[in-house]
Amino acid sequence: MLRSKKFVIVYAVVVFLIVFLIAFNSVCSISQFEVTFEVQSMAGQAKSIQDRLEDEYRGKSYLFFKEADVTAIVAEESGGYMEVTSFSKRFPNKVNVSVREKPETFAFSLGSGEEIRYVVVADDGTVLAVRDSLASNVGGSNVEILGFDFALPAVGDVFAVSESQAPAYASLQTVFSVVQEKLGSFRDNIVSIEYTAALSGIEYSPSLFKIQTREGVRIVILMPETDMDTKIRAAIDVYQGTGDYTTAGGGTISDEDRTRGSIVVYASGTVAYTEREVDGVEDLPQNT
């Protein structure tokens, strides 16, 4: 008799738990799944992501829904071009996800001639594509980066240069952020950046950044590995006409000057302007 009562009690508890879980799961099934997209060129992929997330999660349990799974789906469906920027769950049945398209920023050149390849890198350092042209996913051309040593990476890798050039690569990121801050757009203002490493055994052969603007004037920065934030800000001030160059009597560049010649920032921070196109140390104006 006692054993029978225990069985009935256990049976009742099991039934109660099953009923409770079924009811709870019904209440907590995902019924609202909102995805917000920030895209420029990937509207088709955005729809594919929306459809797949709806298929996989609508009506499924809220309790077992994981952000990592959504992140993986977004990356897979977009080929790595999109990322989850925010994720929230609102009890009992609503999920909000924000997704953005990673903008192509740099195209690092590797090789030459018919063998040249361009490694396209996003603003977070992720390799988005390896192409044989500078074409951008949003039209126009990506900013070409020359002079860096690196092994050909795979799509999805975090881009990295040789250890000896890591300081110059960090300075490149500084150039990107300051140009974005002061000019509003990197691709709209810059055509290419070439890094030339210092040559050992030569009396005066400093490293250089040669930044070619779309308007025509070239910005040349000596020893870019150090104090880059100060140097690039000084150069852009002169480029915009809000700052003066300090050599050869000083002055502010004209609209015509902005279409030609070179703005040079020396290691000391002194800024010069010359009508010549500076390609190397031998072309530098006198630093006085």
Secondary structure, DSSP 8 states (H G I E B T S, - for coil): -HHHHHHHHHHHHHHHHHHHHHHHHHHTB--EEEEEEE-SS-HHHHHHHHHHHHHHHTTSBSTT--HHHHHHHHHHHHTTSEEEEEEEEETTTEEEEEEEE--EEEEEEES-GGG-EEEEEETTSBEEEEESS-B-TTSSB-EEEES-------TTSB----GGGHHHHHHHHHHHHHHHHHHS-STTTEEEEEEE---TTSSS---EEEEEESSS-EEEEESTTSSHHHHHHHHHHHHHTSS-B-STT-B---TTGGGSSEEEE-TTS-EEEESS---SGGG-----
